[in-house]
């Protein structure tokens, strides 16, 4: 590989790091009011009615989204280190879609936390987030397939096991199916939230809103646990942690 190619590859990784930093900044900027006192003030004094339970579930969703944001930041940074180490010399030019989706994803994450008290808006945004996740997998998988196709596994025995672990994690795990499942249950939460709005004047209306919260909270928790286990198994195969 000549010096110009190495310089081009180094510049691409520097730009990825800049893009990641931009995404984090957008998340923080859009979610700056997420932990406002007004959200927690509703919890006191406690009242045993569906509106109060809805506020409690909104706080639980807020905490879960904050955890999701931190896990997203750590996971992306770790996977950038992993890909630079194992596929750094084979990175192709980045498609324009990755810039657009990075910004959209960051705005959606920040907005999710800010709107955690509005289950209708939050579930609708999470549907969009899930759709973006599916497109993100497609773009990333094409890049990784192209990079792995350029490796000479017979000539780099020390790297072959790492390439296999990366291929298994990104291309053989049911990543798209996970995202599609996440989108399906986000739709279920959205429908329950919409039904709650239409029946708000009836006794069952507020309870439907609580049900929407429960579905969305469990949806995020289960799908994130699945990807957490996949990352742990990938790190075990690589012999080094890239999850933190």
C-alpha positions in Angstrom: 0.0 0.0 0.0 1.5 3.3 -1.0 1.7 6.4 1.2 -1.1 8.2 -0.5 -3.5 5.3 0.1 -2.5 5.2 3.8 -3.0 8.9 4.1 -6.5 8.6 2.5 -7.4 5.8 4.9 -6.1 7.7 7.9 -8.2 10.8 6.9 -11.3 8.6 6.6 -10.9 7.4 10.2 -10.3 10.9 11.4 -13.5 12.0 9.7 -15.4 9.1 11.3 -14.2 10.2 14.7 -15.3 13.8 13.9 -18.7 12.5 12.7 -19.1 10.5 15.9 -18.2 13.6 18.1 -20.8 15.6 16.1 -23.4 13.0 16.8 -22.7 13.0 20.6 -22.8 16.8 20.6 -26.2 16.8 18.9 -27.6 14.2 21.4 -26.5 16.4 24.3 -27.8 19.6 22.7 -31.2 18.2 21.9 -31.5 16.4 25.3 -30.2 19.2 27.5 -33.6 19.6 29.2 -34.2 15.9 29.6 -33.6 15.8 33.3 -35.7 18.9 34.1 -37.1 19.0 37.6 -40.6 19.4 36.3 -40.6 15.8 35.1 -39.9 14.5 38.7 -42.1 17.1 40.5 -45.2 15.2 39.2 -44.2 12.2 41.3 -45.0 13.9 44.5 -47.4 13.5 46.2 -48.2 10.0 45.0 -51.7 9.3 43.9 -53.0 5.8 43.0 -54.6 6.6 39.6 -53.6 5.8 36.0 -52.4 9.3 35.3 -49.9 9.1 38.2 -48.8 5.6 37.0 -48.3 7.1 33.5 -46.0 9.8 35.0 -44.0 7.1 36.8 -43.7 5.0 33.6 -42.6 8.2 31.8 -39.8 8.6 34.3 -38.8 4.9 33.9 -38.7 5.4 30.1 -36.6 8.6 30.6 -34.0 6.7 32.6 -34.0 3.9 30.1 -33.4 6.3 27.2 -30.5 8.0 29.1 -29.0 4.5 29.6 -29.6 3.8 25.9 -27.8 7.0 24.9 -24.7 6.2 27.0 -24.7 2.6 25.7 -24.9 3.9 22.1 -22.0 6.3 22.7 -19.8 3.6 24.2 -20.8 0.9 21.7 -20.1 3.1 18.7 -16.7 4.3 20.0 -15.7 0.7 20.8 -16.8 -0.6 17.4 -14.9 2.2 15.7 -11.7 1.0 17.5 -12.4 -2.6 16.6 -13.0 -1.9 12.9 -10.0 0.4 12.7 -7.8 -2.4 14.1 -9.0 -5.3 12.0 -10.3 -3.6 8.8 -8.6 -0.2 8.9 -6.6 -0.8 5.7 -9.7 -1.9 3.8 -12.2 0.9 4.5 -13.9 2.1 1.4 -15.1 5.6 0.8 -18.0 6.4 3.0 -21.5 6.8 1.4 -23.3 10.1 1.8 -26.1 8.3 3.6 -23.9 7.7 6.7 -23.6 11.5 7.3 -27.4 12.0 7.0 -28.2 9.0 9.3 -25.7 10.0 11.9 -27.3 13.4 12.3 -30.8 12.0 12.2 -30.0 9.3 14.7 -28.4 11.8 17.1 -31.4 14.2 16.9 -33.9 11.3 17.5 -32.0 10.0 20.5 -31.9 13.5 22.1 -35.6 14.1 21.3 -36.6 10.7 22.7 -35.4 11.7 26.1 -37.0 15.1 26.0 -40.4 13.7 25.0 -40.4 10.7 27.3 -43.5 12.2 29.0 -45.5 12.1 25.8 -45.9 8.4 24.9 -47.6 9.1 21.6 -44.7 11.3 20.3 -42.1 9.1 21.9 -43.4 5.8 20.3 -43.7 7.5 16.9 -40.1 8.8 17.1 -39.0 5.3 18.1 -40.6 3.9 15.0 -38.5 6.3 13.0 -35.5 5.4 15.0 -36.1 1.7 14.3 -36.4 2.4 10.6 -33.2 4.3 10.6 -31.6 1.4 12.5 -32.6 -0.9 9.6 -31.1 1.4 7.0 -28.0 1.8 9.1 -27.5 -1.9 9.2 -27.8 -2.1 5.5 -25.2 0.6 4.8 -22.8 -0.7 7.4 -23.1 -4.3 6.2 -22.3 -3.4 2.6 -19.2 -1.6 3.8 -18.1 -4.5 5.9 -18.8 -7.1 3.2 -16.7 -5.0 0.8 -13.8 -4.7 3.3 -13.9 -8.4 4.2 -13.8 -9.2 0.5 -10.5 -7.3 0.2 -8.8 -9.2 3.0 -6.4 -12.1 2.2 -7.2 -14.5 5.0 -4.6 -17.0 3.9 -1.9 -14.3 4.3 -3.0 -12.9 7.6 -3.5 -15.9 9.9 -3.2 -13.6 13.0 -6.1 -11.5 11.8 -8.3 -14.3 10.4 -10.0 -15.2 13.7 -10.8 -11.5 14.3 -12.3 -11.1 10.8 -14.4 -14.2 11.4 -15.7 -12.8 14.7 -16.6 -9.5 13.0 -18.2 -11.3 10.1 -20.3 -13.4 12.5 -21.4 -10.4 14.6 -22.4 -8.1 11.7 -23.4 -10.4 8.9 -24.5 -13.7 10.4 -26.4 -12.5 13.5 -30.0 -11.6 12.8 -29.4 -7.8 13.2 -32.0 -6.8 10.7 -34.6 -9.1 12.3 -33.8 -7.6 15.7 -34.4 -4.1 14.3 -37.6 -5.2 12.6 -38.9 -6.7 15.8 -38.1 -3.4 17.6 -40.1 -1.5 15.0 -43.1 -3.9 15.2 -43.4 -3.4 19.0 -42.9 0.3 18.6 -45.9 0.3 16.3 -47.9 -1.6 18.9 -47.0 1.1 21.5 -47.9 3.8 19.0 -51.3 2.2 18.3 -52.0 1.9 22.1 -51.0 5.5 22.6 -53.3 6.6 19.8 -56.1 4.6 21.2 -55.5 6.1 24.6 -55.9 9.6 23.1 -59.1 8.7 21.3 -60.6 7.2 24.5 -59.2 9.7 27.0 -62.6 10.5 28.4 -63.4 6.9 29.2 -62.1 4.9 32.2 -59.9 2.7 30.0 -58.2 5.5 28.1 -55.5 6.4 30.6 -54.8 2.7 31.2 -54.1 2.2 27.5 -51.5 5.0 27.8 -49.9 3.0 30.6 -49.9 -0.1 28.4 -48.2 1.8 25.6 -45.4 2.8 28.1 -45.0 -0.8 29.3 -44.7 -2.1 25.7 -42.2 0.5 24.7 -40.1 0.1 27.9 -40.0 -3.7 27.5 -39.3 -3.3 23.8 -36.2 -1.2 24.4 -35.0 -3.4 27.4 -35.3 -6.7 25.5 -33.8 -5.6 22.2 -30.9 -3.9 24.0 -30.2 -6.9 26.1 -30.0 -9.1 23.0 -27.4 -6.8 21.3 -25.5 -6.6 24.6 -25.2 -10.4 24.7 -24.1 -10.4 21.0 -21.4 -7.8 21.7 -20.2 -9.8 24.7 -19.9 -13.0 22.7 -18.1 -11.1 19.9 -15.6 -9.6 22.4 -15.1 -13.1 23.8 -14.2 -14.4 20.4 -11.9 -11.4 19.8 -10.2 -11.8 23.1 -10.6 -8.1 23.9 -13.5 -5.9 25.0 -14.9 -3.3 22.6 -18.2 -2.9 24.4 -17.1 -0.2 26.8 
